[in-house]
Amino acid sequence: MHRERRVMREMLHSAYRRIRPARAAAFGDRVHVRLRRMRTERRLRARRAMLFPQIKPLVAGKRGFEVGGPSTIFAEPGLIPVYPIVAALDNANFSGQTLWEGTITEGATFRFHPSKPVGRAFISEATHLGDVADSVYDFVLSSHTLEHVANPIRALREWWRILRPGGVLIIVLPRRDSAFDHRREVTSFEHLVDDERRGTQEDDLTHLDEILALHDLDRDPGASRLEEFEARSRRNVEVRALHHHVFDVALLARLLEHTGFEVRGVLEERPAHVMGLACKPQRS
Ligand SMILES: C[S@@+](CC[C@H](N)C(=O)[O-])C[C@H]1O[C@@H](n2cnc3c(N)ncnc32)[C@H](O)[C@@H]1O
């Protein structure tokens, strides 16, 4: 594969050198684009999350559950490409129709990798995975989902419930400074504890005014003008696009400890992510 790509690159280079003086414009541009794409692909292929070496043996050949999948970050050439190495994976999403996945049908429909068995799709809240039994999964995956959940401690407790003792949680959140949340404060731990104590539901709009004032629309390709963004946000219980809360490494680590996980690693994976790896203790 490497050799094929090298040969292809050399051919493109030499073609470009030959035509450069004469018809560089059109053909040369195409060659440039192609070379740039190949370089980007190579860079992306090579890049792995710092936690990936730790994660890999914990999920290889194991059975897992994702919340809000599938996720490009868990596929090749993502930063944490676990899909090709797991044995099986089920998934939950809050609705049969989402902004990200389109239509989801409950049952054996969760396709996450072409060579893996199709997993079971559950239509369930991240905070209430009703039909999923206790202590059955070796790992739980979640990418860019917990920030959409109004009661994150309740969700983490639910994910803990379905993990077997010794099972692991791999969680990815947006890094505030690179997201449309960059003008917002990181949410306080006490606020999230209070959400759990008060039983905050997923239709909660406590943060809406703050979001409308500080959301950076220029960094949100899914949103358009402020009026439309506000209208969509008011229907958040159907859409779920709001980031209720803003996380950083310290908050994620504290939440994981608070919900009974042993933290194996929490770090920033620049530019876009905060990542955590945590384990449900063997004796729990
Ligand atoms: C920003 S998308 C991320 C999609 C994918 N995980 C990725 O990283 O590309 C958020 C995902 O979480 C799901 N989601 C949001 N709130 C949820 C909730 N309360 N329960 C279950 N899934 C939820 C959305 O439907 C969507 O699939």
The ligand as an SDF file (V2000), in Angstrom:
LIG
                    3D

 27 29  0  0  0  0  0  0  0  0999 V2000
  -22.7090   16.1480   18.3300 C   0  0  0  0  0  0  0  0  0  0  0  0
  -23.4570   14.6240   17.9880 S   0  0  0  0  0  0  0  0  0  0  0  0
  -22.0320   13.5670   18.0510 C   0  0  0  0  0  0  0  0  0  0  0  0
  -22.1960   12.4040   17.1320 C   0  0  0  0  0  0  0  0  0  0  0  0
  -21.0570   11.3820   17.1820 C   0  0  0  0  0  0  0  0  0  0  0  0
  -20.9730   10.7750   18.4900 N   0  0  0  0  0  0  0  0  0  0  0  0
  -19.7450   12.0210   16.8010 C   0  0  0  0  0  0  0  0  0  0  0  0
  -18.8770   12.1930   17.6580 O   0  0  0  0  0  0  0  0  0  0  0  0
  -19.5790   12.3520   15.6140 O   0  0  0  0  0  0  0  0  0  0  0  0
  -24.3080   14.2370   19.5070 C   0  0  0  0  0  0  0  0  0  0  0  0
  -24.9300   12.8610   19.5300 C   0  0  0  0  0  0  0  0  0  0  0  0
  -25.5190   12.6230   20.8090 O   0  0  0  0  0  0  0  0  0  0  0  0
  -26.8850   12.2620   20.6490 C   0  0  0  0  0  0  0  0  0  0  0  0
  -27.5930   12.7060   21.8530 N   0  0  0  0  0  0  0  0  0  0  0  0
  -27.7600   13.9640   22.2700 C   0  0  0  0  0  0  0  0  0  0  0  0
  -28.4240   13.9950   23.4350 N   0  0  0  0  0  0  0  0  0  0  0  0
  -28.6780   12.7030   23.7610 C   0  0  0  0  0  0  0  0  0  0  0  0
  -29.3410   12.0710   24.8500 C   0  0  0  0  0  0  0  0  0  0  0  0
  -29.8880   12.7630   25.8540 N   0  0  0  0  0  0  0  0  0  0  0  0
  -29.4040   10.7250   24.8660 N   0  0  0  0  0  0  0  0  0  0  0  0
  -28.8630    9.9840   23.8480 C   0  0  0  0  0  0  0  0  0  0  0  0
  -28.2250   10.5330   22.8060 N   0  0  0  0  0  0  0  0  0  0  0  0
  -28.1280   11.8780   22.7600 C   0  0  0  0  0  0  0  0  0  0  0  0
  -27.2900   12.9850   19.3640 C   0  0  0  0  0  0  0  0  0  0  0  0
  -28.4680   12.5100   18.7720 O   0  0  0  0  0  0  0  0  0  0  0  0
  -26.0490   12.7050   18.5140 C   0  0  0  0  0  0  0  0  0  0  0  0
  -26.0620   11.3810   18.0390 O   0  0  0  0  0  0  0  0  0  0  0  0
  1  2  1  0
  2  3  1  0
  2 10  1  0
  3  4  1  0
  4  5  1  0
  5  6  1  0
  5  7  1  0
  7  8  2  0
  7  9  1  0
 10 11  1  0
 11 12  1  0
 11 26  1  0
 12 13  1  0
 13 14  1  0
 13 24  1  0
 14 15  1  0
 14 23  1  0
 15 16  2  0
 16 17  1  0
 17 18  1  0
 17 23  2  0
 18 19  1  0
 18 20  2  0
 20 21  1  0
 21 22  2  0
 22 23  1  0
 24 25  1  0
 24 26  1  0
 26 27  1  0
M  CHG  2   2   1   9  -1
M  END
$$$$
